[in-house]
Amino acid sequence: MIRAVSTNMDEIYSWFACVTLIFFGLNIMRVVNVGYQMFALLAE
């Protein structure tokens, strides 16, 4: 029983880490995109 719970927690933790990485990746891409647009406006 403890072994099964441990494996389940590992799966939940790895899934949570994957979702967190995707979330941060999308946020970084959006920040870079906004920063690039601001730079393009200032460069004109």
PQR file of N, CA, C, O and H, with PARSE charges and radii, in Angstrom:
ATOM      1  N   MET A   1       0.840  -1.204   0.000 -0.4000 1.5000
ATOM      2  CA  MET A   1       0.000   0.000   0.000 -0.0000 2.0000
ATOM      3  C   MET A   1       0.871   1.249   0.000  0.5500 1.7000
ATOM      4  O   MET A   1       0.631   2.178  -0.770 -0.5500 1.4000
ATOM      5  N   ILE A   2       1.877   1.269   0.861 -0.4000 1.5000
ATOM      6  CA  ILE A   2       2.753   2.452   0.910 -0.0000 2.0000
ATOM      7  C   ILE A   2       3.467   2.615  -0.438  0.5500 1.7000
ATOM      8  O   ILE A   2       3.636   3.729  -0.932 -0.5500 1.4000
ATOM      9  H   ILE A   2       2.072   0.514   1.487  0.4000 1.0000
ATOM     10  N   ARG A   3       3.879   1.492  -1.016 -0.4000 1.5000
ATOM     11  CA  ARG A   3       4.583   1.549  -2.298 -0.0000 2.0000
ATOM     12  C   ARG A   3       3.677   2.159  -3.371  0.5500 1.7000
ATOM     13  O   ARG A   3       4.122   2.990  -4.163 -0.5500 1.4000
ATOM     14  H   ARG A   3       3.742   0.586  -0.614  0.4000 1.0000
ATOM     15  N   ALA A   4       2.409   1.747  -3.397 -0.4000 1.5000
ATOM     16  CA  ALA A   4       1.477   2.256  -4.403 -0.0000 2.0000
ATOM     17  C   ALA A   4       1.263   3.757  -4.210  0.5500 1.7000
ATOM     18  O   ALA A   4       1.241   4.523  -5.173 -0.5500 1.4000
ATOM     19  H   ALA A   4       2.047   1.072  -2.754  0.4000 1.0000
ATOM     20  N   VAL A   5       1.105   4.163  -2.948 -0.4000 1.5000
ATOM     21  CA  VAL A   5       0.895   5.590  -2.681 -0.0000 2.0000
ATOM     22  C   VAL A   5       2.123   6.385  -3.107  0.5500 1.7000
ATOM     23  O   VAL A   5       2.001   7.469  -3.677 -0.5500 1.4000
ATOM     24  H   VAL A   5       1.123   3.541  -2.165  0.4000 1.0000
ATOM     25  N   SER A   6       3.312   5.841  -2.829 -0.4000 1.5000
ATOM     26  CA  SER A   6       4.550   6.529  -3.187 -0.0000 2.0000
ATOM     27  C   SER A   6       4.631   6.711  -4.702  0.5500 1.7000
ATOM     28  O   SER A   6       4.965   7.794  -5.183 -0.5500 1.4000
ATOM     29  H   SER A   6       3.412   4.961  -2.366  0.4000 1.0000
ATOM     30  N   THR A   7       4.324   5.643  -5.456 -0.4000 1.5000
ATOM     31  CA  THR A   7       4.370   5.733  -6.914 -0.0000 2.0000
ATOM     32  C   THR A   7       3.355   6.759  -7.409  0.5500 1.7000
ATOM     33  O   THR A   7       3.637   7.534  -8.323 -0.5500 1.4000
ATOM     34  H   THR A   7       4.053   4.764  -5.065  0.4000 1.0000
ATOM     35  N   ASN A   8       2.170   6.757  -6.797 -0.4000 1.5000
ATOM     36  CA  ASN A   8       1.145   7.710  -7.215 -0.0000 2.0000
ATOM     37  C   ASN A   8       1.619   9.139  -6.969  0.5500 1.7000
ATOM     38  O   ASN A   8       1.415  10.010  -7.815 -0.5500 1.4000
ATOM     39  H   ASN A   8       1.941   6.128  -6.054  0.4000 1.0000
ATOM     40  N   MET A   9       2.246   9.389  -5.830 -0.4000 1.5000
ATOM     41  CA  MET A   9       2.748  10.730  -5.528 -0.0000 2.0000
ATOM     42  C   MET A   9       3.835  11.128  -6.520  0.5500 1.7000
ATOM     43  O   MET A   9       3.898  12.286  -6.932 -0.5500 1.4000
ATOM     44  H   MET A   9       2.412   8.682  -5.143  0.4000 1.0000
ATOM     45  N   ASP A  10       4.696  10.181  -6.912 -0.4000 1.5000
ATOM     46  CA  ASP A  10       5.738  10.489  -7.886 -0.0000 2.0000
ATOM     47  C   ASP A  10       5.111  10.899  -9.217  0.5500 1.7000
ATOM     48  O   ASP A  10       5.578  11.838  -9.863 -0.5500 1.4000
ATOM     49  H   ASP A  10       4.645   9.240  -6.577  0.4000 1.0000
ATOM     50  N   GLU A  11       4.051  10.193  -9.629 -0.4000 1.5000
ATOM     51  CA  GLU A  11       3.392  10.546 -10.890 -0.0000 2.0000
ATOM     52  C   GLU A  11       2.768  11.931 -10.794  0.5500 1.7000
ATOM     53  O   GLU A  11       2.867  12.731 -11.724 -0.5500 1.4000
ATOM     54  H   GLU A  11       3.672   9.431  -9.105  0.4000 1.0000
ATOM     55  N   ILE A  12       2.119  12.211  -9.653 -0.4000 1.5000
ATOM     56  CA  ILE A  12       1.493  13.524  -9.483 -0.0000 2.0000
ATOM     57  C   ILE A  12       2.562  14.612  -9.497  0.5500 1.7000
ATOM     58  O   ILE A  12       2.368  15.667 -10.100 -0.5500 1.4000
ATOM     59  H   ILE A  12       2.039  11.561  -8.897  0.4000 1.0000
ATOM     60  N   TYR A  13       3.700  14.354  -8.828 -0.4000 1.5000
ATOM     61  CA  TYR A  13       4.758  15.367  -8.757 -0.0000 2.0000
ATOM     62  C   TYR A  13       5.353  15.625 -10.139  0.5500 1.7000
ATOM     63  O   TYR A  13       5.584  16.777 -10.505 -0.5500 1.4000
ATOM     64  H   TYR A  13       3.857  13.497  -8.338  0.4000 1.0000
ATOM     65  N   SER A  14       5.606  14.559 -10.916 -0.4000 1.5000
ATOM     66  CA  SER A  14       6.182  14.742 -12.246 -0.0000 2.0000
ATOM     67  C   SER A  14       5.192  15.471 -13.159  0.5500 1.7000
ATOM     68  O   SER A  14       5.597  16.305 -13.969 -0.5500 1.4000
ATOM     69  H   SER A  14       5.418  13.623 -10.618  0.4000 1.0000
ATOM     70  N   TRP A  15       3.904  15.162 -13.033 -0.4000 1.5000
ATOM     71  CA  TRP A  15       2.892  15.839 -13.854 -0.0000 2.0000
ATOM     72  C   TRP A  15       2.831  17.312 -13.482  0.5500 1.7000
ATOM     73  O   TRP A  15       2.750  18.174 -14.357 -0.5500 1.4000
ATOM     74  H   TRP A  15       3.576  14.484 -12.375  0.4000 1.0000
ATOM     75  N   PHE A  16       2.869  17.606 -12.170 -0.4000 1.5000
ATOM     76  CA  PHE A  16       2.826  18.995 -11.702 -0.0000 2.0000
ATOM     77  C   PHE A  16       4.053  19.760 -12.191  0.5500 1.7000
ATOM     78  O   PHE A  16       3.944  20.920 -12.588 -0.5500 1.4000
ATOM     79  H   PHE A  16       2.935  16.906 -11.459  0.4000 1.0000
ATOM     80  N   ALA A  17       5.222  19.115 -12.164 -0.4000 1.5000
ATOM     81  CA  ALA A  17       6.448  19.768 -12.627 -0.0000 2.0000
ATOM     82  C   ALA A  17       6.352  20.062 -14.124  0.5500 1.7000
ATOM     83  O   ALA A  17       6.785  21.123 -14.573 -0.5500 1.4000
ATOM     84  H   ALA A  17       5.310  18.173 -11.841  0.4000 1.0000
ATOM     85  N   CYS A  18       5.793  19.137 -14.896 -0.4000 1.5000
ATOM     86  CA  CYS A  18       5.649  19.336 -16.343 -0.0000 2.0000
ATOM     87  C   CYS A  18       4.717  20.506 -16.622  0.5500 1.7000
ATOM     88  O   CYS A  18       5.021  21.357 -17.458 -0.5500 1.4000
ATOM     89  H   CYS A  18       5.442  18.275 -14.532  0.4000 1.0000
ATOM     90  N   VAL A  19       3.583  20.554 -15.926 -0.4000 1.5000
ATOM     91  CA  VAL A  19       2.626  21.650 -16.126 -0.0000 2.0000
ATOM     92  C   VAL A  19       3.258  22.977 -15.723  0.5500 1.7000
ATOM     93  O   VAL A  19       3.047  23.993 -16.385 -0.5500 1.4000
ATOM     94  H   VAL A  19       3.336  19.863 -15.247  0.4000 1.0000
ATOM     95  N   THR A  20       4.037  22.972 -14.635 -0.4000 1.5000
ATOM     96  CA  THR A  20       4.686  24.207 -14.186 -0.0000 2.0000
ATOM     97  C   THR A  20       5.692  24.682 -15.229  0.5500 1.7000
ATOM     98  O   THR A  20       5.770  25.877 -15.515 -0.5500 1.4000
ATOM     99  H   THR A  20       4.209  22.146 -14.098  0.4000 1.0000
ATOM    100  N   LEU A  21       6.465  23.752 -15.802 -0.4000 1.5000
ATOM    101  CA  LEU A  21       7.446  24.141 -16.820 -0.0000 2.0000
ATOM    102  C   LEU A  21       6.741  24.724 -18.039  0.5500 1.7000
ATOM    103  O   LEU A  21       7.181  25.738 -18.583 -0.5500 1.4000
ATOM    104  H   LEU A  21       6.401  22.782 -15.570  0.4000 1.0000
ATOM    105  N   ILE A  22       5.648  24.092 -18.474 -0.4000 1.5000
ATOM    106  CA  ILE A  22       4.905  24.607 -19.633 -0.0000 2.0000
ATOM    107  C   ILE A  22       4.360  25.995 -19.322  0.5500 1.7000
ATOM    108  O   ILE A  22       4.428  26.892 -20.162 -0.5500 1.4000
ATOM    109  H   ILE A  22       5.291  23.269 -18.033  0.4000 1.0000
ATOM    110  N   PHE A  23       3.814  26.177 -18.106 -0.4000 1.5000
ATOM    111  CA  PHE A  23       3.239  27.472 -17.728 -0.0000 2.0000
ATOM    112  C   PHE A  23       4.309  28.559 -17.740  0.5500 1.7000
ATOM    113  O   PHE A  23       4.089  29.642 -18.282 -0.5500 1.4000
ATOM    114  H   PHE A  23       3.759  25.448 -17.423  0.4000 1.0000
ATOM    115  N   PHE A  24       5.476  28.271 -17.140 -0.4000 1.5000
ATOM    116  CA  PHE A  24       6.555  29.262 -17.123 -0.0000 2.0000
ATOM    117  C   PHE A  24       7.079  29.508 -18.534  0.5500 1.7000
ATOM    118  O   PHE A  24       7.422  30.640 -18.876 -0.5500 1.4000
ATOM    119  H   PHE A  24       5.655  27.391 -16.700  0.4000 1.0000
ATOM    120  N   GLY A  25       7.145  28.459 -19.358 -0.4000 1.5000
ATOM    121  CA  GLY A  25       7.623  28.632 -20.730 -0.0000 2.0000
ATOM    122  C   GLY A  25       6.712  29.563 -21.515  0.5500 1.7000
ATOM    123  O   GLY A  25       7.190  30.438 -22.237 -0.5500 1.4000
ATOM    124  H   GLY A  25       6.867  27.540 -19.080  0.4000 1.0000
ATOM    125  N   LEU A  26       5.396  29.380 -21.376 -0.4000 1.5000
ATOM    126  CA  LEU A  26       4.455  30.257 -22.080 -0.0000 2.0000
ATOM    127  C   LEU A  26       4.568  31.682 -21.562  0.5500 1.7000
ATOM    128  O   LEU A  26       4.513  32.630 -22.346 -0.5500 1.4000
ATOM    129  H   LEU A  26       5.007  28.670 -20.789  0.4000 1.0000
ATOM    130  N   ASN A  27       4.723  31.849 -20.248 -0.4000 1.5000
ATOM    131  CA  ASN A  27       4.850  33.193 -19.683 -0.0000 2.0000
ATOM    132  C   ASN A  27       6.111  33.875 -20.198  0.5500 1.7000
ATOM    133  O   ASN A  27       6.074  35.053 -20.555 -0.5500 1.4000
ATOM    134  H   ASN A  27       4.767  31.080 -19.610  0.4000 1.0000
ATOM    135  N   ILE A  28       7.232  33.146 -20.242 -0.4000 1.5000
ATOM    136  CA  ILE A  28       8.484  33.731 -20.726 -0.0000 2.0000
ATOM    137  C   ILE A  28       8.342  34.119 -22.194  0.5500 1.7000
ATOM    138  O   ILE A  28       8.793  35.191 -22.595 -0.5500 1.4000
ATOM    139  H   ILE A  28       7.262  32.189 -19.953  0.4000 1.0000
ATOM    140  N   MET A  29       7.717  33.254 -23.003 -0.4000 1.5000
ATOM    141  CA  MET A  29       7.532  33.578 -24.421 -0.0000 2.0000
ATOM    142  C   MET A  29       6.688  34.837 -24.567  0.5500 1.7000
ATOM    143  O   MET A  29       6.989  35.684 -25.409 -0.5500 1.4000
ATOM    144  H   MET A  29       7.351  32.382 -22.677  0.4000 1.0000
ATOM    145  N   ARG A  30       5.627  34.977 -23.754 -0.4000 1.5000
ATOM    146  CA  ARG A  30       4.757  36.145 -23.852 -0.0000 2.0000
ATOM    147  C   ARG A  30       5.509  37.405 -23.432  0.5500 1.7000
ATOM    148  O   ARG A  30       5.369  38.450 -24.067 -0.5500 1.4000
ATOM    149  H   ARG A  30       5.383  34.289 -23.070  0.4000 1.0000
ATOM    150  N   VAL A  31       6.307  37.313 -22.366 -0.4000 1.5000
ATOM    151  CA  VAL A  31       7.079  38.478 -21.910 -0.0000 2.0000
ATOM    152  C   VAL A  31       8.091  38.885 -22.976  0.5500 1.7000
ATOM    153  O   VAL A  31       8.255  40.073 -23.254 -0.5500 1.4000
ATOM    154  H   VAL A  31       6.421  36.464 -21.850  0.4000 1.0000
ATOM    155  N   VAL A  32       8.771  37.906 -23.574 -0.4000 1.5000
ATOM    156  CA  VAL A  32       9.751  38.218 -24.623 -0.0000 2.0000
ATOM    157  C   VAL A  32       9.048  38.847 -25.819  0.5500 1.7000
ATOM    158  O   VAL A  32       9.567  39.791 -26.415 -0.5500 1.4000
ATOM    159  H   VAL A  32       8.637  36.941 -23.348  0.4000 1.0000
ATOM    160  N   ASN A  33       7.868  38.333 -26.177 -0.4000 1.5000
ATOM    161  CA  ASN A  33       7.128  38.874 -27.318 -0.0000 2.0000
ATOM    162  C   ASN A  33       6.726  40.320 -27.051  0.5500 1.7000
ATOM    163  O   ASN A  33       6.885  41.179 -27.918 -0.5500 1.4000
ATOM    164  H   ASN A  33       7.446  37.566 -25.693  0.4000 1.0000
ATOM    165  N   VAL A  34       6.202  40.594 -25.850 -0.4000 1.5000
ATOM    166  CA  VAL A  34       5.803  41.967 -25.509 -0.0000 2.0000
ATOM    167  C   VAL A  34       7.027  42.870 -25.498  0.5500 1.7000
ATOM    168  O   VAL A  34       6.974  43.989 -26.009 -0.5500 1.4000
ATOM    169  H   VAL A  34       6.073  39.896 -25.145  0.4000 1.0000
ATOM    170  N   GLY A  35       8.125  42.400 -24.922 -0.4000 1.5000
ATOM    171  CA  GLY A  35       9.350  43.197 -24.889 -0.0000 2.0000
ATOM    172  C   GLY A  35       9.849  43.490 -26.299  0.5500 1.7000
ATOM    173  O   GLY A  35      10.308  44.598 -26.574 -0.5500 1.4000
ATOM    174  H   GLY A  35       8.168  41.491 -24.506  0.4000 1.0000
ATOM    175  N   TYR A  36       9.764  42.507 -27.194 -0.4000 1.5000
ATOM    176  CA  TYR A  36      10.214  42.720 -28.570 -0.0000 2.0000
ATOM    177  C   TYR A  36       9.329  43.748 -29.274  0.5500 1.7000
ATOM    178  O   TYR A  36       9.831  44.588 -30.021 -0.5500 1.4000
ATOM    179  H   TYR A  36       9.391  41.607 -26.970  0.4000 1.0000
ATOM    180  N   GLN A  37       8.018  43.688 -29.041 -0.4000 1.5000
ATOM    181  CA  GLN A  37       7.113  44.667 -29.652 -0.0000 2.0000
ATOM    182  C   GLN A  37       7.411  46.068 -29.133  0.5500 1.7000
ATOM    183  O   GLN A  37       7.416  47.025 -29.907 -0.5500 1.4000
ATOM    184  H   GLN A  37       7.610  43.006 -28.434  0.4000 1.0000
ATOM    185  N   MET A  38       7.660  46.200 -27.829 -0.4000 1.5000
ATOM    186  CA  MET A  38       8.010  47.507 -27.262 -0.0000 2.0000
ATOM    187  C   MET A  38       9.310  48.013 -27.878  0.5500 1.7000
ATOM    188  O   MET A  38       9.422  49.193 -28.210 -0.5500 1.4000
ATOM    189  H   MET A  38       7.656  45.423 -27.201  0.4000 1.0000
ATOM    190  N   PHE A  39      10.298  47.122 -28.034 -0.4000 1.5000
ATOM    191  CA  PHE A  39      11.574  47.513 -28.629 -0.0000 2.0000
ATOM    192  C   PHE A  39      11.372  47.955 -30.076  0.5500 1.7000
ATOM    193  O   PHE A  39      11.992  48.920 -30.523 -0.5500 1.4000
ATOM    194  H   PHE A  39      10.207  46.163 -27.764  0.4000 1.0000
ATOM    195  N   ALA A  40      10.496  47.245 -30.818 -0.4000 1.5000
ATOM    196  CA  ALA A  40      10.237  47.609 -32.210 -0.0000 2.0000
ATOM    197  C   ALA A  40       9.576  48.987 -32.275  0.5500 1.7000
ATOM    198  O   ALA A  40       9.889  49.784 -33.159 -0.5500 1.4000
ATOM    199  H   ALA A  40       9.992  46.462 -30.455  0.4000 1.0000
ATOM    200  N   LEU A  41       8.662  49.267 -31.342 -0.4000 1.5000
ATOM    201  CA  LEU A  41       8.016  50.584 -31.339 -0.0000 2.0000
ATOM    202  C   LEU A  41       9.035  51.672 -31.021  0.5500 1.7000
ATOM    203  O   LEU A  41       9.017  52.734 -31.642 -0.5500 1.4000
ATOM    204  H   LEU A  41       8.408  48.619 -30.624  0.4000 1.0000
ATOM    205  N   LEU A  42       9.925  51.421 -30.059 -0.4000 1.5000
ATOM    206  CA  LEU A  42      10.930  52.426 -29.708 -0.0000 2.0000
ATOM    207  C   LEU A  42      11.944  52.593 -30.834  0.5500 1.7000
ATOM    208  O   LEU A  42      12.478  53.687 -31.021 -0.5500 1.4000
ATOM    209  H   LEU A  42       9.939  50.558 -29.554  0.4000 1.0000
ATOM    210  N   ALA A  43      12.217  51.537 -31.582 -0.4000 1.5000
ATOM    211  CA  ALA A  43      13.227  51.603 -32.639 -0.0000 2.0000
ATOM    212  C   ALA A  43      12.717  52.411 -33.832  0.5500 1.7000
ATOM    213  O   ALA A  43      13.519  52.911 -34.620 -0.5500 1.4000
ATOM    214  H   ALA A  43      11.784  50.649 -31.430  0.4000 1.0000
ATOM    215  N   GLU A  44      11.400  52.546 -33.977 -0.4000 1.5000
ATOM    216  CA  GLU A  44      10.886  53.277 -35.131 -0.0000 2.0000
ATOM    217  C   GLU A  44      11.052  54.753 -35.042  0.5500 1.7000
ATOM    218  O   GLU A  44      10.656  55.475 -35.957 -0.5500 1.4000
ATOM    219  H   GLU A  44      10.748  52.140 -33.337  0.4000 1.0000
TER
END
